[in-house]
Amino acid sequence: MTVAKGRRTRKTRAEKSAENRRSLLQAAADVIGEVGYREASIARITQRAGLAQGTFYLYFESQQDLFNQLLPSIGGELLTFLSRKVEGAANILEVEETGFRGFFEFLLENPAFFRVLNEAEVAAPLAYEEHFSLLRKHYIAALERSWKKGELADYRQEELEVLVYILMAARSYLYLRYCKEEQGPRPMPEWVVETFMKFVRGGLLQGRAGPSEARNAVTGQDTSSTAPEFE
């Protein structure tokens, strides 16, 4: 009996098209990470992607069109990555710590991200606004879920956006101080993560209510026998 050899499955036109588009976006991110938007020419991008220059215009109308789509595309990948990381977290503290660690893990896997992000404010302002709008909406939605469960009882709903901006800013500046290097980002030191979580526990769980009451809202522990703290 003769066993037929397995045939290599050919990609469909749609699959090949999607692959080419992803290759161009990844190449653009890599080139911008190395030389910035100003020097990220279509020729450089297509050469990095291993595609003919003419192929570029099958997917993007212009260099600027690519720039306008690049950051939101990476931002979407970041959100998907973080959603998988925080899945199953028991409470807001676990969500925040897992998301914080996941954010810097994503940066290690995507070292061009911060240059793409920072230079986009000038080079691709539409992409910059879309990216932050997307992140803000998802982060607020996550905090609202915790707020509705009573984990952020010391905050009004309209205050959640303020928390989002504080927490997003912390990530950016901690990256610049502790992770950014010329040859690429290094891992976030563990002691910095621990310090950040001290801040989070104090800020999210100790708002207008006393520390023990706020902590109890998340942990469910009975703190009625705990000695009162000074005002």
HUWO-V754452 format. One record per residue. RES is the residue in one letter. SS is DSSP state (H for helix, E for strand, C for the rest). PSI is psi in degrees with one decimal (999 if undefined). D_FIRST is the distance of its C-alpha to the first C-alpha in Angstrom with 1 decimal. Layout:
<<RES:SS:PSI:D_FIRST> <RES:SS:PSI:D_FIRST>>
This chain:
<<M:C:129.1:0.0> <T:C:127.1:3.8> <V:C:124.1:6.5> <A:C:135.6:9.5> <K:C:141.9:12.6> <G:C:135.0:15.5> <R:C:144.1:18.2> <R:C:122.1:21.8> <T:C:126.9:23.8> <R:C:143.4:26.9> <K:C:144.0:30.2> <T:C:166.7:32.1> <R:H:-39.4:35.6> <A:H:-40.7:37.3> <E:H:-42.5:35.4> <K:H:-38.9:36.2> <S:H:-44.4:39.8> <A:H:-38.1:40.2> <E:H:-42.7:38.8> <N:H:-42.5:41.3> <R:H:-44.5:44.1> <R:H:-39.4:43.4> <S:H:-40.6:43.2> <L:H:-41.5:46.6> <L:H:-43.4:48.2> <Q:H:-41.3:46.9> <A:H:-40.9:48.1> <A:H:-43.4:51.4> <A:H:-44.4:51.8> <D:H:-44.9:51.1> <V:H:-45.1:53.5> <I:H:-38.9:56.2> <G:H:-29.5:55.8> <E:H:-43.1:56.5> <V:H:-3.7:59.1> <G:C:168.1:60.2> <Y:C:-39.5:60.3> <R:C:-38.0:62.8> <E:C:3.8:60.6> <A:C:76.5:57.3> <S:C:161.2:57.0> <I:H:-38.5:54.2> <A:H:-44.7:53.4> <R:H:-41.4:53.0> <I:H:-46.5:50.9> <T:H:-35.4:48.5> <Q:H:-43.1:48.2> <R:H:-36.9:47.4> <A:H:-14.0:44.8> <G:C:32.2:43.3> <L:C:156.8:44.0> <A:C:149.6:46.2> <Q:H:-36.3:49.7> <G:H:-28.9:49.3> <T:H:-30.1:46.4> <F:H:-42.3:48.9> <Y:C:-1.9:50.8> <L:C:-18.0:47.7> <Y:C:-24.4:48.1> <F:C:141.0:51.8> <E:C:-30.8:54.9> <S:C:174.3:56.6> <Q:H:-41.7:56.9> <Q:H:-35.4:59.1> <D:H:-42.2:56.6> <L:H:-47.3:54.0> <F:H:-38.5:56.7> <N:H:-24.0:57.6> <Q:H:-17.7:54.0> <L:H:-56.1:53.1> <L:H:-45.7:55.2> <P:H:-32.3:54.4> <S:H:-46.6:50.7> <I:H:-39.0:51.0> <G:H:-38.7:53.3> <G:H:-39.8:50.7> <E:H:-39.6:48.2> <L:H:-46.3:50.9> <L:H:-40.7:51.5> <T:H:-43.3:47.9> <F:H:-46.1:47.6> <L:H:-35.6:50.8> <S:H:-39.8:49.9> <R:H:-36.8:46.8> <K:H:-42.3:48.9> <V:H:-4.0:51.7> <E:C:128.2:49.5> <G:C:0.6:50.6> <A:C:140.1:53.9> <A:C:-31.4:56.4> <N:C:-179.5:59.5> <I:H:-32.9:61.1> <L:H:-41.3:61.6> <E:H:-39.7:57.9> <V:H:-46.5:57.0> <E:H:-42.9:59.5> <E:H:-44.7:58.5> <T:H:-41.0:54.8> <G:H:-39.2:55.3> <F:H:-48.6:57.7> <R:H:-41.5:55.2> <G:H:-36.6:52.4> <F:H:-45.3:54.6> <F:H:-25.5:55.0> <E:H:-40.8:51.4> <F:H:-39.3:50.6> <L:H:-36.1:53.1> <L:H:-35.1:51.5> <E:H:-18.7:48.2> <N:C:70.5:50.1> <P:C:-17.9:52.9> <A:C:-9.9:54.1> <F:H:-48.7:54.9> <F:H:-33.0:58.5> <R:H:-40.5:59.5> <V:H:-43.8:57.7> <L:H:-52.2:59.6> <N:H:-41.5:63.0> <E:H:-16.3:63.2> <A:H:-25.7:62.0> <E:H:-31.7:65.4> <V:H:-44.5:66.8> <A:H:-28.7:63.9> <A:C:66.8:62.1> <P:H:-31.6:64.6> <L:H:-42.6:62.7> <A:H:-39.0:59.6> <Y:H:-46.6:61.9> <E:H:-42.3:63.5> <E:H:-41.0:60.2> <H:H:-50.5:58.7> <F:H:-32.4:61.6> <S:H:-42.8:61.9> <L:H:-47.7:58.2> <L:H:-43.3:58.7> <R:H:-46.7:62.0> <K:H:-43.6:60.8> <H:H:-39.6:57.8> <Y:H:-42.8:60.1> <I:H:-43.1:62.8> <A:H:-39.3:60.4> <A:H:-44.0:59.1> <L:H:-34.2:62.7> <E:H:-36.4:63.6> <R:H:-42.4:61.0> <S:H:-39.1:62.6> <W:H:-41.3:66.1> <K:H:-22.6:65.3> <K:C:-0.2:64.2> <G:C:9.2:67.6> <E:C:-15.1:66.4> <L:C:48.9:68.8> <A:C:-19.9:71.7> <D:C:0.6:74.2> <Y:C:144.8:73.2> <R:C:157.9:73.7> <Q:H:-38.8:70.8> <E:H:-14.7:72.2> <E:H:-12.3:72.4> <L:H:-34.8:68.7> <E:H:-35.8:68.4> <V:H:-43.9:70.9> <L:H:-40.5:68.7> <V:H:-46.2:65.7> <Y:H:-37.2:67.6> <I:H:-46.2:68.9> <L:H:-37.4:65.4> <M:H:-40.8:63.8> <A:H:-38.2:66.7> <A:H:-42.8:66.3> <R:H:-44.3:62.7> <S:H:-47.8:63.7> <Y:H:-32.2:66.6> <L:H:-35.5:64.9> <Y:H:-48.2:62.1> <L:H:-36.1:64.8> <R:H:-39.7:66.6> <Y:H:-11.0:63.9> <C:C:-31.5:60.6> <K:C:127.9:61.3> <E:C:156.7:61.0> <E:C:-36.9:60.8> <Q:C:-0.8:57.4> <G:C:160.1:56.0> <P:C:145.6:56.6> <R:C:163.4:56.7> <P:C:147.3:56.0> <M:C:127.8:58.8> <P:C:142.4:60.7> <E:H:-37.1:60.4> <W:H:-27.7:64.2> <V:H:-41.1:64.4> <V:H:-44.7:61.9> <E:H:-39.0:64.0> <T:H:-41.9:67.2> <F:H:-42.6:65.8> <M:H:-29.6:64.9> <K:H:-44.4:68.4> <F:H:-43.1:69.6> <V:H:-46.6:67.2> <R:H:-42.3:68.3> <G:H:-38.9:71.9> <G:H:-41.0:71.6> <L:H:-32.4:69.4> <L:H:-4.5:70.6> <Q:C:60.7:74.2> <G:C:-112.7:75.6> <R:C:-25.8:78.7> <A:C:166.6:78.1> <G:C:157.5:78.7> <P:H:-43.1:75.9> <S:H:-40.5:75.4> <E:H:-42.7:75.2> <A:H:-42.0:72.8> <R:H:-38.2:70.5> <N:H:-31.2:70.6> <A:H:-29.8:69.3> <V:H:-45.5:66.0> <T:H:-24.2:65.6> <G:C:8.4:67.1> <Q:C:148.6:69.1> <D:C:114.6:72.5> <T:C:17.0:75.1> <S:C:-25.0:78.2> <S:C:-0.5:79.4> <T:C:138.2:79.0> <A:C:139.1:82.3> <P:C:146.5:83.2> <E:C:156.3:83.0> <F:C:145.2:85.9> <E:C:999:86.2>>
